[in-house]
Amino acid sequence: MPFVRLRETVAMRASSGEPLDAIEDEVIEPSGLPEEQKAALWLYGWASQQRSGQAAPARGVRPASARWPASGAPRALG
């Protein structure tokens, strides 16, 4: 699935209140995208929840080391 379509799917599910863990397991992880793009989708989903007021409790947020590349910090896309 193209990145743009995945982004739309993540935004729709996140803004409807679906838990980010479920979106990650069902949409982001099986996408086959590079880790940097998966991290971008996860962050986009999180931001979509924040905008819609559907944010999950803080306990649902995984540490950055579990989401980012081995360096532990996000890298610029492009």
Secondary structure in CASP SS format (residue, H / E / C, confidence):
PFRMAT SS
TARGET T0000
AUTHOR 0000-0000-0000
METHOD secondary structure of the structure
MODEL  1
M C 1.00
P C 1.00
F H 1.00
V H 1.00
R H 1.00
L H 1.00
R H 1.00
E H 1.00
T H 1.00
V H 1.00
A H 1.00
M H 1.00
R H 1.00
A H 1.00
S H 1.00
S C 1.00
G C 1.00
E C 1.00
P C 1.00
L H 1.00
D H 1.00
A H 1.00
I H 1.00
E H 1.00
D H 1.00
E H 1.00
V H 1.00
I H 1.00
E H 1.00
P H 1.00
S H 1.00
G C 1.00
L C 1.00
P C 1.00
E H 1.00
E H 1.00
Q H 1.00
K H 1.00
A H 1.00
A H 1.00
L H 1.00
W H 1.00
L H 1.00
Y H 1.00
G H 1.00
W H 1.00
A H 1.00
S H 1.00
Q H 1.00
Q H 1.00
R H 1.00
S H 1.00
G C 1.00
Q C 1.00
A C 1.00
A C 1.00
P C 1.00
A H 1.00
R H 1.00
G H 1.00
V C 1.00
R C 1.00
P C 1.00
A H 1.00
S H 1.00
A H 1.00
R H 1.00
W C 1.00
P C 1.00
A C 1.00
S C 1.00
G C 1.00
A C 1.00
P C 1.00
R C 1.00
A C 1.00
L C 1.00
G C 1.00
END
